[in-house]
């Protein structure tokens, strides 16, 4: 049962909205000013019967809705705020999120929207309490750079992900994470480890897609001296290195059929043989896996073993792409600005409203990782303390396609097309193509195989284009 405070200067409106909330089964109080809301929030906290959610109008005399949101964030950090607005524009959404609200409703408030919003707000509030307890050392979740407090999202699907992580962290259960590249699977795998009873033991991460198939078995299971050409000494594999802790197998979808069979045995028996010997080795490891392709489809196509799929799909966690949870963009941008500015030793206040509007309209094919790269790039290129749209990548500024980039030569975007020299199409396309390839490389941390897969081109073709456009020089400095 949630306790909710509704605030609106109009007595009729606030009582009507409060009644809607009561009809949904929640305990409700109503106030007609920001000042009165702060008073009852303080009284409730003192009486140990605090509110979980505040729903407030923005247009109020005296203490405005945005000012109230700021005060709640400062004085009642465990309370989440939902704003009520008459317009619901992108600019207003940016301002609301900057102020500290986690969601907003548009007048007139529809009952179904109200119900869903309150449910999301209560899930967010519950997570904030868990994280707060974690930081104070009173809960089973660890704080720090790899704890749940390092994961930033108010999306209800992500809240479900957090709840699952909390539930499974202390068990030995195998966890399978699915989602596009860049959605944060590695971070969440580390969260599972650091919030488990294995947190003081090793956490070992293996990107199966980045290791050649001929070397993957040796990398995972180790080998003995003389097992193959170049094996000049015994090598301990990643499974042995993770003994007592957690091993995270990323891009498991790229494992060959032979490797899949070996992994099935390890999952079932926690035993394997290093390359070049028949002597079995036993390990005690927690296994977390991730795939950036739908395994059900790969099973149907016959490229992924059905028995392995059912063995690893014990607890499944799906991470939604960033384009489906754009409300997370604002808090993520603020987090990355602080993180990257500190790393780069730059004094940056944030993005202008125009730049933030473009960020909110972008679809992020590289997801959260791409957003982090975008913020870092903007900080490096910006000469001002507040970053403008000029410092954003061309792909973001060309939201409606690459037409202007193809027609206008670089550096002449603001002039009339009639004044431009018409170039051959092949030459005109080189600028956009170079930028697309560079952005894809940066998004994938210069992993050429992943970049080629994302661009849906042959890796050899990608290599040739990298050399043609001089991007190999950038790769050496990245």
FENJOGI-V564776 format. One record per backbone hydrogen bond with DSSP energy under -1.0 kcal/mol. CO is the residue of the C=O (numbers start at 1). NH is the residue of the N-H. E is the energy in kcal/mol with one decimal. If there is no record, write none. Layout:
# FENJOGI-V564776
CO_NH_E, CO_NH_E
This chain:
# FENJOGI-V564776
2_27_-1.9, 3_52_-2.8, 3_53_-1.5, 4_29_-1.9, 5_55_-3.1, 6_31_-2.3, 7_57_-2.2, 10_14_-2.8, 11_15_-2.0, 12_16_-2.1, 13_17_-2.6, 14_18_-2.3, 15_19_-2.1, 16_20_-1.8, 17_21_-2.0, 18_22_-2.2, 19_23_-2.5, 21_26_-1.4, 22_25_-2.3, 27_4_-3.0, 29_6_-2.9, 31_8_-1.9, 33_37_-1.7, 34_38_-2.0, 35_39_-1.7, 36_40_-2.1, 37_41_-2.1, 38_42_-2.1, 39_43_-2.4, 40_44_-2.6, 41_45_-2.1, 42_46_-2.4, 43_47_-2.1, 44_49_-2.7, 45_48_-1.2, 52_80_-2.2, 53_5_-2.5, 54_82_-3.0, 55_7_-2.9, 56_84_-2.5, 58_60_-1.5, 58_65_-2.2, 64_68_-2.4, 65_69_-2.2, 66_70_-2.1, 67_71_-2.3, 68_72_-2.6, 69_73_-2.3, 70_74_-1.8, 71_75_-3.0, 72_76_-2.7, 76_79_-2.0, 80_54_-2.3, 81_102_-2.5, 82_56_-2.2, 83_105_-3.1, 84_58_-1.5, 85_107_-2.7, 89_93_-2.4, 90_94_-2.5, 91_95_-2.0, 92_96_-2.7, 93_97_-2.6, 94_98_-2.5, 95_99_-2.0, 96_100_-1.4, 96_101_-1.9, 103_83_-2.2, 105_85_-2.9, 110_114_-2.7, 111_115_-2.6, 112_116_-2.3, 113_117_-2.4, 114_118_-2.4, 115_119_-2.1, 116_120_-2.2, 117_121_-2.5, 118_122_-2.6, 119_123_-1.9, 120_124_-2.4, 121_125_-2.6, 122_126_-2.3, 123_127_-2.0, 124_128_-2.4, 125_129_-1.9, 126_130_-1.9, 127_131_-2.6, 128_132_-2.6, 129_133_-2.5, 130_134_-2.2, 131_135_-2.4, 132_136_-1.5, 133_138_-2.5, 134_137_-1.0, 144_147_-1.8, 147_150_-2.0, 148_151_-1.8, 155_159_-2.1, 156_160_-1.9, 157_161_-1.6, 158_162_-2.5, 159_163_-2.4, 160_164_-2.1, 161_165_-2.3, 162_166_-2.6, 163_167_-2.0, 164_168_-2.2, 165_169_-1.8, 168_171_-1.8, 174_315_-1.2, 175_289_-3.0, 176_317_-2.8, 177_291_-2.2, 178_319_-2.9, 180_183_-1.4, 182_369_-1.4, 184_188_-2.1, 185_189_-2.2, 186_190_-2.0, 187_191_-1.8, 188_192_-2.3, 189_193_-1.9, 190_194_-2.9, 191_195_-1.5, 193_196_-1.8, 196_199_-1.3, 198_201_-2.4, 202_246_-2.3, 204_248_-3.2, 206_208_-1.0, 206_250_-2.8, 207_210_-1.4, 212_215_-1.5, 212_216_-1.4, 215_219_-2.5, 216_220_-2.5, 217_221_-2.9, 218_222_-2.1, 219_238_-2.3, 220_239_-2.5, 222_275_-2.6, 223_235_-3.0, 224_227_-2.0, 228_231_-2.6, 230_232_-1.7, 231_226_-3.1, 235_223_-1.5, 237_241_-2.0, 238_242_-1.6, 240_243_-1.4, 242_245_-3.1, 245_286_-2.5, 246_204_-2.6, 247_288_-2.5, 248_206_-3.0, 249_290_-2.1, 250_208_-2.0, 251_254_-2.0, 252_255_-1.7, 256_260_-2.6, 257_261_-1.8, 258_262_-1.7, 259_263_-2.5, 260_264_-2.0, 261_265_-1.5, 262_266_-1.9, 263_267_-2.6, 264_268_-1.8, 265_269_-3.3, 266_270_-2.1, 270_283_-2.2, 272_281_-3.1, 274_277_-1.6, 275_224_-2.0, 281_272_-1.7, 284_244_-3.6, 286_247_-2.8, 287_175_-1.3, 288_249_-2.6, 289_177_-2.8, 290_252_-2.7, 291_179_-1.4, 294_298_-1.5, 295_299_-2.7, 296_300_-2.1, 297_301_-1.9, 298_303_-2.1, 298_304_-1.1, 305_309_-2.1, 306_310_-2.3, 307_311_-1.4, 308_312_-2.3, 309_313_-1.8, 312_314_-1.5, 315_176_-2.9, 317_178_-2.7, 321_324_-1.5, 322_325_-1.8, 325_328_-2.2, 326_329_-1.7, 328_332_-2.2, 329_333_-3.0, 330_334_-2.3, 331_335_-2.1, 332_336_-2.9, 333_337_-2.7, 334_338_-1.9, 335_339_-2.4, 336_340_-3.4, 337_341_-2.2, 338_342_-1.7, 339_343_-2.0, 340_344_-2.8, 341_346_-2.5, 350_387_-3.2, 352_356_-2.5, 353_357_-2.2, 354_358_-1.6, 355_359_-2.1, 356_360_-2.1, 364_367_-1.5, 366_370_-1.1, 367_371_-2.0, 368_372_-2.4, 369_373_-1.9, 370_374_-2.6, 371_375_-2.5, 372_376_-2.2, 373_377_-2.6, 374_378_-2.4, 375_379_-2.3, 376_380_-2.1, 377_381_-2.2, 378_382_-2.1, 385_349_-3.3, 385_350_-1.1, 387_352_-2.9, 388_391_-1.5, 389_392_-1.6, 393_396_-1.3, 393_397_-1.6, 394_398_-2.1, 398_401_-1.5, 402_406_-2.0, 403_407_-2.1, 404_408_-2.8, 409_412_-1.9, 412_415_-1.5, 416_419_-1.6, 417_420_-1.6, 424_428_-2.6, 425_429_-2.1, 429_433_-2.3, 430_434_-2.6, 431_435_-2.1, 432_436_-2.6, 433_437_-2.5, 434_438_-2.6, 435_439_-2.7, 436_440_-2.4, 437_441_-2.4, 438_442_-2.6, 439_443_-2.6, 440_444_-1.8, 441_446_-4.1, 442_445_-1.6, 444_447_-1.7, 447_451_-2.2, 448_452_-2.8, 449_453_-2.3, 450_454_-2.5, 451_455_-2.6, 452_457_-2.2, 458_462_-2.1, 459_463_-2.4, 460_464_-2.1, 461_465_-2.1, 462_466_-2.6, 463_467_-2.2, 464_468_-2.6, 465_469_-2.5, 466_471_-2.2, 471_475_-2.1, 472_476_-1.4
